[in-house]
Amino acid sequence: MNDLTGLGKVAESVDSVTKELRQLIYEFLSPGTKGAGEYIADKVRYLDL
């Protein structure tokens, strides 16, 4: 079946952009979230339970 409306190409473009955006957000937030997780882990590790 022919893609007369061009929605197939639009869907491919949107998929490509969202993958790139997710990667950019991951690279931007990853160091901070990793550091925060390590900080919380250290606090929990040394709790006197």
C-alpha positions, 0 to 999 in steps of 0.5 A: 500500500502506498503512503499517500499522506507521508505519515510513514516518513513523519513517524520515522522522523519523530522516532529518530528525534525522540531517540536523539533527545532521550540520549541527550537528556540521559547524557546531561542528567546521568552524572548528577543522578549517579552522584545523588544515588551514591550520596544517598547510598552512603547515608543509608549505609552508615545509618545506625539501625 
